[in-house]
Amino acid sequence: MAVTPSGDILSFVARNDGKWDLYRVHDWLSQHPVKDRLSLAGYFSTKDRRDLEGLSSRVFVTADGTYAICVGSAEWLKRKGGWAVGHAKSEDIFSVVNLTTFKVIGRTRTGGLDLYEFHGVEMDAQDRIVVSTLSPGLPRRGAFIQLAVPSLSVGPKCSYDLASDKNHTEHSVPTTVEACGQALRSTSVDDYLRSLTSAASSPRTFVCKDATAEYCPQPSHFTADLRFALGERTEGHDVLFGGWTETKHTYVLFSISKGAQIGEIGLPVNDSVLPKLTVIAGQDYLLLLRAGAVLTVYELRDSSDVP
């Protein structure tokens, strides 16, 4: 899920037939929201399910709100008797949608780019799509490529080894120095990769002041105006053969100014729910998207009640 600068909500939903759907919702605070749907062909389908280990969909939007990038990612791993056999295989499919015309203007996929087994996809501060990959086993190696938007042209592949110093802190050591220099300029590999996954503008000095709070660690999501934060609590118990079952799933809301918990929202157990904190016209909201299609909106206020 993503929110455009104008406040439209975007959701990218996988479908069994390989024609995945991009939804756009306008005027979602009104009595009559407007929903647009765009079908994107060429993604993973039931034909790809053999040895499928994981499947995910994501959507990114450029800072100016001009383009959406719809990403489908899959990972396959052969198993026998529950044990992995051989190495995993991953692939990502990308489509760029012009949000003015609401039409697809570019497509590509990572097959044939000579990447490692495990993939992660993010968008950097320059509106480039970044595919980061890691190798299995030892020695630990990684690499990333950058895809320009909207052209999806592929930049140089920056490869690196992961090494630990005397304090057992892991660092990235470039092995393709020239390519990494072209991709990063003066930024280090570690700083760049960290910027892709760290919460934007999250206050590192946030400290919970509520000694009675049931759950009060460093939250993982923050509103852009740094007024509210969101944490997550999952409860469960062990089952036979070393498994674990979830019995309770809760989002916990915090007031940053108070440094205290201000509310909880119970979630369906073992269901897919995506959260998004956003600010529209000075008002903070929490958006929860269930199963890629059911949207719930919470208006956030500094009170002791659940919004």
CORNOR-V411533 format. One record per residue. N is the residue number from 1. PHI is phi in radians with two decimals (NA if undefined). Layout:
N/PHI  N/PHI
This chain:
1/NA  2/-2.50  3/-2.14  4/-1.34  5/-1.01  6/-1.48  7/1.74  8/-1.27  9/-1.74  10/-2.00  11/-2.41  12/-2.01  13/-2.09  14/-1.29  15/-2.29  16/-1.11  17/-1.51  18/1.50  19/-1.75  20/-1.46  21/-1.94  22/-1.77  23/-1.87  24/-2.25  25/-2.02  26/-1.74  27/0.85  28/-1.27  29/-1.63  30/-1.54  31/-1.26  32/-2.32  33/-1.07  34/-1.92  35/-2.04  36/-1.89  37/-2.31  38/-2.21  39/-1.53  40/-2.02  41/-1.45  42/1.59  43/-1.67  44/-1.20  45/-2.39  46/-1.09  47/-1.18  48/-1.76  49/-1.38  50/-1.07  51/1.10  52/-1.17  53/-1.75  54/-2.80  55/-2.50  56/-2.56  57/-2.27  58/-2.51  59/-2.36  60/-2.06  61/-2.29  62/-1.21  63/-1.06  64/-1.56  65/1.32  66/-1.40  67/-2.22  68/-1.97  69/-2.04  70/-1.72  71/-2.07  72/-1.98  73/-2.20  74/-2.38  75/-2.36  76/-2.05  77/-2.63  78/-1.30  79/-2.29  80/-2.30  81/1.08  82/1.55  83/-1.71  84/-1.16  85/-2.16  86/1.35  87/-1.85  88/-1.33  89/-2.30  90/-2.22  91/-2.63  92/-2.20  93/-2.08  94/-2.17  95/-2.30  96/-1.79  97/-1.99  98/-1.34  99/-1.33  100/-1.31  101/-1.63  102/0.96  103/-2.32  104/-1.31  105/-2.11  106/-2.94  107/-2.49  108/-2.86  109/-2.57  110/-1.52  111/-1.00  112/1.57  113/-1.63  114/1.01  115/-1.78  116/-1.31  117/-1.10  118/-1.77  119/-2.03  120/-2.40  121/-2.15  122/-2.49  123/-2.04  124/-1.62  125/-1.18  126/-1.70  127/1.10  128/-1.72  129/-1.42  130/-2.02  131/-1.82  132/-1.80  133/-2.35  134/-2.26  135/-1.56  136/-1.43  137/1.16  138/-2.06  139/-1.21  140/-1.35  141/-2.31  142/-2.51  143/-2.82  144/-2.57  145/-2.24  146/-2.02  147/-1.90  148/-1.25  149/-2.06  150/-1.70  151/-1.24  152/1.08  153/-1.16  154/-1.64  155/-1.47  156/-1.11  157/-1.52  158/-1.59  159/-1.87  160/-2.69  161/-1.74  162/-1.77  163/-2.22  164/-1.83  165/-1.53  166/-1.15  167/-1.65  168/1.12  169/-1.60  170/-1.47  171/-2.28  172/-1.68  173/-2.01  174/-1.01  175/-1.92  176/-1.95  177/-1.05  178/-1.15  179/-1.13  180/-1.14  181/-1.09  182/-1.15  183/-1.37  184/-1.97  185/1.04  186/-1.68  187/-1.43  188/-1.36  189/-1.03  190/-1.05  191/-1.12  192/-1.15  193/-1.12  194/-1.14  195/-1.17  196/-1.33  197/-1.95  198/-1.35  199/-1.15  200/-1.07  201/1.04  202/-1.24  203/-1.36  204/-1.16  205/-1.55  206/-1.06  207/-2.31  208/-1.21  209/-1.82  210/-1.67  211/-1.22  212/-1.64  213/-1.10  214/-1.25  215/-2.54  216/-2.63  217/-1.57  218/-1.19  219/-1.13  220/-1.81  221/-2.26  222/-2.33  223/-1.26  224/-1.08  225/-1.54  226/1.00  227/-1.73  228/-2.32  229/-2.46  230/-2.29  231/-2.11  232/-2.44  233/-2.24  234/-2.13  235/-2.10  236/-3.09  237/-2.68  238/-1.26  239/-2.20  240/-1.06  241/1.13  242/1.40  243/-1.44  244/-2.56  245/-2.11  246/-1.47  247/-2.02  248/-2.70  249/-2.35  250/-2.43  251/-1.65  252/-2.04  253/-1.73  254/-2.20  255/-1.65  256/-1.24  257/-1.13  258/-1.48  259/1.07  260/-2.54  261/-1.24  262/-2.12  263/3.07  264/-2.35  265/-2.25  266/-1.29  267/-2.05  268/-1.08  269/-1.30  270/0.99  271/-2.15  272/-1.52  273/-2.30  274/-1.84  275/-1.73  276/-2.60  277/-1.64  278/-2.55  279/-2.17  280/-2.17  281/0.91  282/1.44  283/-1.84  284/-1.55  285/-2.37  286/-1.95  287/-1.85  288/-2.09  289/-1.93  290/-1.79  291/0.95  292/1.28  293/-2.42  294/-1.84  295/-1.83  296/-2.12  297/-2.01  298/-2.02  299/-1.53  300/-1.64  301/-2.40  302/-1.35  303/-2.54  304/-1.53  305/-1.70  306/-1.14  307/-0.99
